[in-house]
């Protein structure tokens, strides 16, 4: 499926693969994922802000953040907070980031009731442009379906649109 330049597919019923080309050099695109000051400008769907974003960008380091809905037009979501936590497993600058993605609370405790994901992001140099290949592996097809039912695909599409806009602002 292609959505705003983003291709998505499912492998083995439990791996969601997303691909998109960004019109910016690989080093710049990679930096958008490692620096809190960048992440706060684009991470999350439209209408959501990142009031908390702590990044310890190293293997074993933790990225802990809060997304908060600031758009009154989003009805029941307005004012809602969604906390997340990533634990970095592998970082190869500017080629690859591997991390475990969790739903969490404000203290960073993981929510065992929601799916955990192993995310592998590849940053492929296309000579001034960068292709991101994002592989999110869930423990089961049911876990993947849970996040799909939560609207994750629309959320990531809007997030990557915001990333493209941020790249245009800073390049």
N, C-alpha and C positions, 0 to 999 in steps of 0.2 A: 504494500500500500504506500502511495506517495502522498505526502501532506506538507504543503509549503516547502517543498524541496527536501523534506525528510522522508526517507524510505523506512518502513518498518516491516519486520517479518518475525515469525516465531519458529524456532528450531527445537526439535525433541520435546515439544509441548510445554517446555518450562524455561526456555531461553528467549528473551525478547531482544532482537537486534535492531538498532536504530542507526541510520546513516544519514549524514548531511554534509554538504560542502559549504564552507564559510569563506567569504572573500577577504581573507586576511592571512598573513604569514603564520606558519606553524608556531613559532616561538610566542607570538602575541596571543594566539588562541589558547595555547597551553597555559600562559600566565593568567588567563581569565579563571582558571580552575584552581589556582594555587594561592591567590591573594584575596584576602577578605574584602579589601576595598573595591576589587572588581566584582566579586561574587554578590556583594550587597546591591549592586546596580542591576543585576539581571537574573539572579537565581529565583525561580518560582514562577507560577502562572501570572498573567496580567491581573492587576488589582491587589497583588500581594507584595508586601515589603519584607525585608530581612532586618528586623531591629536588633537581633543578636546573631553574630557570625564570628566564631572563634576557629581559626585554622592553625593547626600544628602540622605543617606539610612535610612529613617525613614518614618512612615506614614505621609503623607502630603509633604514629601520631593520630590525633583525633580532630575531626571537623565536626563541631556542634553548632547548630543553628536553629533559629525560630523563624518560621514564615507566618506573617500575620495579615489577614485580609483587611485592607483599608478601603475597599470599594463598596459603598453603600448599595450599589446596584446588584451586588451578589447575594442579597437577601439574607438568609440564615447564616451564610458564611461570614458576613460582615462582623469584624471584631474577633473572629476565631483565630486561634493560634495552633500551628502544627509544628512540632519539634522533630528534628531529625539529627542523626549522628552517623558519621562515616569514620571507619577506622582503616587507615591506609595500610595495605599489605605490600605494595610494590610501586615504586616511582622510578621511571626511566625518562629523564627530561631530555627533549620535549616530545618523547614518543609514546609513552604509556603511563596510565595511572590505573592501579587495581586497588579497590577498596570494598569493604563490607558495609552495606547501607542498612541502617536500622531506623525504625520509628522510635522516638524516645520522649522523655519528659524534660522539663526545664533543668533538672539536675543531671541529665545525661543517662538516666536509667533506661535500658531498652524495654520496649513494649513487646512482651513475649506473645501477645495475641495477634500481632500484625507481622506480615512476612518480612524476613531478612533476605537481602539480595547480595550476591557477589557481582560487583560491577567491574568490567574491564573496558577501559576507554583507550582507543588507539587514535593517535593524531598523525595523519598521513600527509606528508608534504607534497602538494601538487604545484610547486613552483609559484609561490605567491598566494596560493589558496590552500586551504586545509580541509581535508576530509576527516570528520570524526566518525569512528565506528564504535558504538556503545553496545556492549553485550551485557545484559542483566540476566544472571542465572538465579532462578528461584528453586526452592527445595522440591517443588512439585508443580504440576499443571494447575492445581487448585490455588496455590499461593499466587501464581501469575494471574489467574483469573480474578482473585481478590483485588489486586491493585488495578487491574483493567476496569473492574466494576466501580472503583473509586474515581475513575476519570483520569488516570495517570497519563494515558496517551495524549489527551488534549492538553494536560498540564505540561508535559515535556515539550510538546509542539510550541506552546506559548513561551516556555522558558527558552527554547532554542531560538525563537524569533527575537526575544529580548536580547539574547547573546549576540545575534547578528547586528541588532541596533547598537548595542554597546561597542562592538568592534568598529562599526562605522564612526562612532563618536571619537574613539581614541586613536585610530590608525592615521 
